[in-house]
Amino acid sequence: MAAAMDFEGFSSPEMENGGDNLFSPDNDEIDMEMTSMLSKHSMVSPNNEEYDYLTEIIKTRTDEGQGETIYEVGTGEGDKPGLKEDDMKASVATLTSICESLDLQCVLLRERAVEEGKVCEYLLRQKLESSDFMEIRVAVVGNVDAGKSTLLGVLTHGDLDNGRGIARQKLFRHKHEMETGRTSSVGNDILGFDSTGNVVNKPDHGHLDWIKICEASAKVVTFIDLAGHEKYLKTTVFGMTGHAPDFAMLMIGANAGIIGMTKEHLGLALALNVPVFVVVTKIDMCPPNVLQDTLKLLQRILKSQGCRKIPVMVQTKDDVICSATNFTSERMCPIFQVSNVTGENLELLKMFLNLLSTRVKCNLSKPAEFQIDDTFSVPGVGTVVSGTLLQGNIRLNDNLLLGPDALGQFQPMVIKSIHRKRMPVKEVRGGQTASFALKKIKRSAIRKGMVMVSPKLEPKACWEFEGEILVLHHPTTISVRYQAMVHVGSVRQTATILNMTEEHLRTGDKAHVRFRFIKNPEYIKPDMKMVFREGRTKAVGTIVKLHPHVCAVAQNTRQQRAAKKAQEHKHHVNPQNEPQKPSKRNRRIRKSYQPPTLPNEVTTNGTTGTNGEVASNSATNMSVT
């Protein structure tokens, strides 16, 4: 079999003539040139070829980081790190020149001394237009009373808390949230950074102007404030799946420790492959021994077999830079200790958020695919949908397909206007969140979980799908025909188990399961993460196979029959002008109706008379005779 393999795709000039050219001295010279370009002295005094090569490297790394990257000066392959003072100045001058040619902002992050000299790390960030900015989404999870909304109020508004929750009042959306102090809905707040890394949030009398923040920002961090109470777990799961967060910020109260829904939210983030960093709050009011116990338990959980994380205590700026540069590996878990009352270590947290880079690689060349997570009806505008663009680009007046509806069909739709963070724009790229105003459609015709896709994708809805699931917790057993809520992206619908590879499933079991949606067909794709829950039952998994839905004749439901009958009655035609049969109700009324009897009236078999006079046909005949 090995001799019959076809190596046609691997043919190259170097492999001809028995491969002699592959080991020629010319190739050794090329390798030496490449090594010199990657050495720590490559930026000291590069020639034109080396300068172009370095420019291409920086451009590639910036594109991979969605507009930013961290570059080290003074390190290279095969060399000990460190440069002397004169060489460092020359290298920095070269880096600055390259950044100017690529329209990048170059900001020094830190400078550290090593044996051979010193090493400098720079943040390279793209200079964007006022209507464009980079976007990072961070889901804020944790148990109730952990200080999630309070921390977001302090970060976004810049004012410290008074210890009684005044900072969180600026974030609540509903009256009952203000009264109870508990978040029950999915909230969104933004924190803007300019090209140099400074915070641009400047509240005007307690109100944040999102448009001004976005215009002054090169990078915007969107916080997805989720509910911590167990009663609102459905909302929290939808926020983690439907809003597509890049990272998860797990909040833990230092005085309360790891209680309640903390482990549930951590397990949910791990199941969805969302990188997690931890923020321990309320360190100003917590005794030192209680704080140490909380941190020890936290580190033990992160190191456990289920998490397999490397906890890193962040206490200095060097720790922040090291954590941010290695955080995308998903193994490292930074831990911050902050106070919303005294402001301790809040600057380290802001610096970490500024250095975070998006981990999702969005394919801008693919056809557009937008998932809807909320709908609105705006007076004077019409129907508006919000969500996340997973891939491709969407521009004004683009023609997309909206669906699936109850029959699994998609209808054409035109984009009337586009907004990002309440700011009007002309285009949206993959990985960004946006709102679209749609033409000629009612809000009642759109639901959460629907998508808008390019006609090139030829989308198909499905009723049934198969997935590999892992049961995290279930009080008894799961068998065929068991029903529970399925979360896949922004889709949230009850599904039934049709069959599975195991007869019964218990906590910790794995199986290949086939599901069927109860109410509507949905647009989902293979390899999407899913969460299967009902009450205290929780399971996670991945979709492996779809069964596309074939559009059939609409079901003869009661509403459809009533509508058809009303339509026939409205347009009824009687060409012969025949008397119509009375309805059942009218026949019943006529049958039960009896005419009233007049006073002093006597009824006989023949005629009727008054004043006691009775006449009959027989009597009349007799008198005549």
Secondary structure, 3 states (H helix, E strand, C coil): CCCCCCCHHHCCHHHCHHHHHHHCHHHHHHHHHHHHHCCCCCCCCCCHHHHHHHHHHHHHHHHHCCCEEEEEECCCCCCCCCECHHHHHHHHHHHHHHHHHCCEEEEEEEEEEECCEEEEEEEEEECCCCCCCEEEEEEEEECCCCCHHHHHHHHHHCCCCCCCCCCHHHCCCCHHHHHHCCCCCCEEEEEEECCCCCECCCCECCECCHHHHHHHCCEEEEEEECCCCHHHHHHHHHHHHHCCCCEEEEEEECCCCCCCCHHHHHHHHHHCCCCEEEEEECCCCCCHHHHHHHHHHHHHHHCCCCCCCEEEECCCHHHHHHHHHHHHHCCEEEEEECCCCCCCCHHHHHHHHHHCCCCCCCCCCCCCEEEEEEEEEECCCEEEEEEEEEECEEECCCEEEEECCCCCCCEEEEEEEEEECCEEECEEECCCEEEEEECCCCHHHCCCCCEEECHHHCCCCEEEEEEEEEEEECCCCECCCCEEEEEECCEEEEEEEEEECCCCECCCCEEEEEEEECCCCECCCCCCEEEEEECCEEEEEEEEEEEECCCCCCCCCHHHHHHHHHHHHHCCCCCCCCCCCCCHHHHHHHHHCCCCCCCCCEECCCCEECCCCCCCHHHHHHHHC
